[in-house]
Amino acid sequence: MNYSQFLNMIPEFYLVLILIVVFVVDFIMHKSAKKHDVLFAVTVALTAVLPVRIALMGEPTEAFGGIYVTSQIANVMKVILTAGTVIVLIMSQAWLKTNNRYEGEYYMLILSTLLGMYMMLSSGSFLMFFLGLEMASVPMACLVAFDKKKKESAESAAKYVLMATFSSGVMLFGISFIYAATGGLYFDDVAQTISASPLAIIGMVFFFSGLGFKISLVPFHFWTADTYQGAPTPVTGYLSVVSKGAATLTLAIILVKVFGSMVAYWQPMLWVVIMLTITIGNLMAIRQTELKRFMAFSSISQAGYIMLAVIGADPAASQTALTFYVLVYVVANMSVFSVISAVEHRAGAGTQMSAYNGLYQTNPKLAFIMTIALFSLAGIPPFAGMFSKFFVFMAGVSGHETGAPFWPYFVVFVALVNTVVSLYYYLLIVKAMYIKQEANPLPTFRHGGAINTSLAICTVGIILFGVCSCIYQWIANAAGM
């Protein structure tokens, strides 16, 4: 074996190096009073350098016979996911002060999950993809159960583990059918030999179903609300945005690259799943009174919007719109979860929506930032969420002009109608903060430097990503548009 091929895996190699450094620092400073500050500074500083290093990478490469491959669009998604991880690490500080005995383990689990997502994005075979998916899922289960003294955290972790195990089994079963139909596991080899045989169709359906659990697509979404509610708030934020980005882009690439000859079979399936995901997610969100469950159903609906880009007939436009949507979704959703974390851990008010009644009276800046983030999630101009939704709508019908087929336009129409519904339930939180009167509203409290930093980063992103065309152009160039 030529071990120099590991040099082609620079992002993964660097991330493993960060893991080792964090482990050593945590071990050395185990009993030090400065452990919290030093460990946080080292982890965030080293991780923040990683997106810059990935962005400076040259031409796409491969290693180990094509089982590991890189592409420009995969590198862009790695940059976005790493930036989202940095935001999660920053916003976690208020919560970690109550769990600082295990903060080294927390950082290592976060980075291990990110490493698994890297491997998913750079997979050149179903084997590498499955291993990367499990590398991301197993540490995530530990993160969900991190508050081990809380019953809700243990319950949500049990549900997550059971559903993740089941979905992995379904996916592996589908991969075995694909192998039986084609005799290979490498994406390029499978794409050349696959045909619409019953064996291949069953394998594709099982593979899609298994990955649908990870993305929280309907009808594979039942675990989402309970897991989001029981997990620690920073972990919920991480689970809702970062893990979705890797899975959705990889699914989009595999559907086009591997199952491109079977588009007549998977595209109708995707139409139905997208409409159900957006509609059910929105309708269930209206009924929620607990904010983390509310954001869980919001994330289910957002997953449908992300996948909307995949039904387009132009792969470059689909990947560009999907990646840009994930970028905007990361900053908007993490802004909301930063506010939730501040209210929960700095003010001790819990996560019930009633805790936000009259928030504007005592914490106007926090209420204003929350409103901007919710408006972006709803797609209200001039915030970046409006542009991201516009691009996925356009990508959903791109390449379909000839013959004007009915269904892609109908799916986009359903998504447009649901955008109005989503505006209604996002405004429920705005109403609670600005209009509902509360005799004893949440008192004025200090958010802390870490929360302020994460809110500042996210708010700048919400405002600038929609007007800085260079960001979209960078993604478009990577996708080959």
Secondary structure, DSSP 4 states (H G I P E B T S, - for coil): --GGGGGG-HHHHHHHHHHHHHHHHHHHTTT-TTHHHHHHHHHHHHHHHHHHHHHT--S--EEGGGTEE--HHHHHHHHHHHHHHHHHHHHTHHHHTTSGGGHHHHHHHHHHHHHHHHHHHTBSBHHHHHHHHHHHHHHHHHHHT-STTSHHHHHHHHHHHHHHHHHHHHHHHHHHHHHHHHS--BHHHHHHH--S-HHHHHHHHHHHHHHHHHHT-TTS-TTHHHHHHHS-HHHHHHHHHHHHHHHHHHHHHHHHHTSGGGHHHHHHHHHHHHHHHHHHHHHHHHT--BHHHHHHHHHHHHHHHHHHGGGSS-HHHHHHHHHHHHHHHHHHHHHHHHHHHIIIIIS---SBGGGGTTHHHH-HHHHHHHHHHHHHHHT-TTSHHHHHHHHHHHHHHTT-TTT--HHHHHHHHHHHHHHHHHHHHHHHHHHHHHTS--SSPPPP----HHHHHHHHHHHHHHHHTTT-HHHHHHHHHHHT-
